Amino acid sequence: MIMIEFEDDAIQVDATIVGEGLGIEPSLVQAHMREGKITSLCERGVDEDDGRYRLTFFSESRRFSLVIDETGNVVQRLSVDILDRPPASARKPGA
C-alpha cells in the first residue's frame, strides 16, 4: 500500500500517517482538515535539499512534519507538542 504519492502536481499523504503524527484517529483527519482543525504546509527543498519536500501538519496541540524524497519515501519524521498557541502558519488568516 502506497502511503505517500505524487499525483497531478499534488502530494497525497495517507490519513494514517497524519493521524499517527498528530495523535488523532486517522478516520477523523479528512473531516478535521475540511473544518480547518488541521492545516498543512508544503515546502520544496533547494540546493542540497533539492528533490526533497517538507510536509507539515498543524493541529491545536501538535505539529507533525515529514521530509520526503521525490519518490515519496520518508526521510525524516518529527512530532512536537504545541503548549500554548500554534505558530502563525497553523492559524486561520485573521485569527
N, C-alpha and C positions, 0 to 999 in steps of 0.2 A: 504494500500500500504506500503510495507516494504521499508524503506529509507536507512537502513544500514544492510548489511547481510554478513555472513561469507560463503565462498564457496571455496573449494579446497585450503585451507591454504592462502586465499586472503580475503581481506575485500573490499567489494564493497559499495561505497557511492553514493547515488543518486545525479545527477548533480544539482538538485535544491538546495540541501544543500550547495554544494560547491559554486555555483553561488551566492547565497544569502550572504554567508560568505565573499566572495571576492568582492562583489559588481559588478558582471558581469551577463549578460544574461545566464541562465542555458544552452541554446542551443549552446553556444559558448565554454562551458567547455571542452568537449572532443577534439575539434579541437585545443584549446589552449594548452591542455596537449600534444597532438601529436607534436605541434610546439615548445614545450619547454617554452611557455609563462607562464604555470602553472606547478610547480613541487610539489612533495609531499614527506613527511617523515612519517614513521610509527614507533612508539616506543612501546614496550611491557612493562607493569609495573612489578616491582619486589617488594618483601617484602610486605608492607602494600598496595601497588597498584597492587598486583598480580591479574590477571583476568581483568585488565583494559588496554586499549590501548589509546595512544595519536596520533591522525592523524593530521598532519599539512600540510596545502596547502599554497604555496607561489605564488604570482603574482608580477608584477613590483611594485605595490603600496600598497599591503596588505599582511598580514599574517593571516590565519584563522586556528584555532585549535579546535579540538573536542576531548573530552575524552569520551570514550565509555566503557561499560562493556562487558562481554563475550557474551551477547545476542544481542548486537548492540544498546542498549539503551543509549541515550546521557546523560552523567553525567554533562558535562560542555562544554560551547562554549566560544570562545574568538576570536574577530577580532581586529587587530591592523593595523593602517595605518603606512606604512614604508615611512618616509620622504625623506631620502637620498638614500642609496644603500641597497638592500636586504642583509640579512645575508648570509654568505658563503654557507650554506646548500641550499639556494634558487638559487644560481647561477650555471651555467653550469661549468663543470670542465675546468680549464684553462682560465676562464673569469675573 
